[in-house]
Amino acid sequence: MTTWNLQETYCHLLICNGGSCMKRSGEEVTQAIRAEIADLQADRYIHTSRTRCNGRCSDACVVIAYPEGVWYNGITPELGRELVRKHLAGERLEEQVAYAFGDRRFVATGRFIEGTAKG
């Protein structure tokens, strides 16, 4: 997927392809998200980038949505497709939100994986 003109892009999904996420279907999540974007002809609205480790290994597979600053955990290929549909509708995949940017800092939602976040 190539996006040369980002002027219509309103969502950038950063998909973790670090070691732990790759062990938990990171490649399949990446391909599912990109396939859903292509299937919905939404390339001009949602851009994706693979990242290395984002430091939330127990939350694998991690996907981060910007500019919202939403960190999703436990993303599977099926949830990745749903995440794309939600963001196209201006919504979040609430049940997978671990952190969201608010009040000038990241706020934990309580949906992070046990033992990986400090409350």
C-alpha positions as CSV (number, residue, x, y, z in Angstrom):
1,M,0.0,0.0,0.0
2,T,1.4,3.4,-1.0
3,T,0.0,6.7,0.1
4,W,1.8,9.6,-1.6
5,N,-0.6,12.3,-0.7
6,L,-1.6,12.3,3.0
7,Q,-3.8,15.4,2.8
8,E,-7.0,13.3,3.2
9,T,-5.5,11.0,5.8
10,Y,-7.0,11.3,9.3
11,C,-5.8,8.1,10.9
12,H,-2.3,6.6,11.1
13,L,-2.2,3.1,12.5
14,L,1.2,2.0,13.9
15,I,1.3,-1.8,14.0
16,C,3.8,-3.4,16.3
17,N,6.0,-5.9,14.5
18,G,8.3,-6.5,17.5
19,G,9.2,-10.0,18.7
20,S,6.4,-10.6,21.1
21,C,3.7,-9.2,18.8
22,M,5.1,-11.2,15.9
23,K,4.7,-14.4,18.1
24,R,1.1,-13.4,18.6
25,S,0.1,-12.9,15.0
26,G,1.6,-9.6,14.3
27,E,2.2,-10.4,10.6
28,E,-1.4,-11.6,10.3
29,V,-2.7,-8.5,12.1
30,T,-0.7,-6.3,9.7
31,Q,-2.0,-8.0,6.6
32,A,-5.6,-8.1,7.9
33,I,-5.6,-4.3,8.7
34,R,-4.1,-3.5,5.3
35,A,-6.5,-5.9,3.5
36,E,-9.5,-4.3,5.2
37,I,-8.3,-0.8,4.2
38,A,-7.9,-2.0,0.6
39,D,-11.3,-3.8,0.6
40,L,-13.0,-0.6,1.8
41,Q,-11.0,1.6,-0.6
42,A,-9.9,3.7,2.4
43,D,-6.2,4.0,1.5
44,R,-6.5,7.8,1.4
45,Y,-8.0,8.0,4.9
46,I,-6.0,5.5,6.9
47,H,-2.3,5.0,6.6
48,T,-0.3,2.2,8.2
49,S,3.3,1.8,9.4
50,R,5.0,-1.3,10.9
51,T,7.0,-0.5,13.9
52,R,9.5,-2.4,16.0
53,C,8.8,-3.0,19.7
54,N,6.6,-0.5,21.4
55,G,7.5,-1.7,24.9
56,R,4.1,-3.3,25.7
57,C,5.0,-6.9,25.0
58,S,2.4,-8.4,27.4
59,D,-0.3,-6.5,25.5
60,A,0.6,-8.1,22.1
61,C,-0.4,-7.5,19.5
62,V,-0.3,-3.7,19.9
63,V,-1.8,-1.2,17.4
64,I,-1.5,2.6,18.1
65,A,-3.9,5.0,16.4
66,Y,-2.8,8.6,15.8
67,P,-3.5,11.5,16.0
68,E,-5.9,10.2,18.6
69,G,-3.2,8.7,20.7
70,V,-5.1,5.4,21.3
71,W,-3.1,2.3,22.3
72,Y,-5.0,-1.0,21.5
73,N,-4.0,-4.3,23.0
74,G,-4.7,-7.9,22.2
75,I,-5.4,-7.2,18.5
76,T,-6.1,-10.3,16.4
77,P,-6.6,-10.3,12.6
78,E,-10.4,-10.2,13.1
79,L,-10.1,-7.3,15.6
80,G,-7.7,-5.5,13.3
81,R,-10.4,-5.5,10.5
82,E,-13.0,-4.2,13.0
83,L,-10.6,-1.5,14.2
84,V,-10.3,-0.2,10.6
85,R,-14.1,-0.1,10.3
86,K,-14.5,1.7,13.7
87,H,-11.9,4.3,12.8
88,L,-13.5,5.0,9.4
89,A,-16.8,5.6,11.3
90,G,-15.0,8.0,13.7
91,E,-15.2,5.5,16.6
92,R,-12.8,3.4,18.7
93,L,-12.6,-0.3,19.3
94,E,-13.4,0.4,22.9
95,E,-13.0,-3.1,24.4
96,Q,-9.3,-3.2,23.3
97,V,-8.3,0.3,24.4
98,A,-5.4,0.1,26.9
99,Y,-4.4,3.8,26.9
100,A,-5.9,6.9,25.4
101,F,-4.4,10.4,25.3
102,G,-6.4,12.8,27.4
103,D,-5.9,15.7,29.8
104,R,-2.3,16.2,28.3
105,R,-1.2,12.7,29.2
106,F,-2.0,9.0,28.5
107,V,-4.7,7.6,30.7
108,A,-5.1,3.9,31.4
109,T,-8.5,2.5,30.7
110,G,-8.2,-0.6,32.9
111,R,-8.2,-2.7,29.8
112,F,-4.4,-3.3,29.7
113,I,-3.1,-6.8,30.2
114,E,-2.6,-7.7,33.9
115,G,0.9,-7.0,35.2
116,T,2.1,-4.6,32.5
117,A,0.7,-1.3,33.6
118,K,1.0,0.9,36.6
119,G,-2.3,2.4,37.8
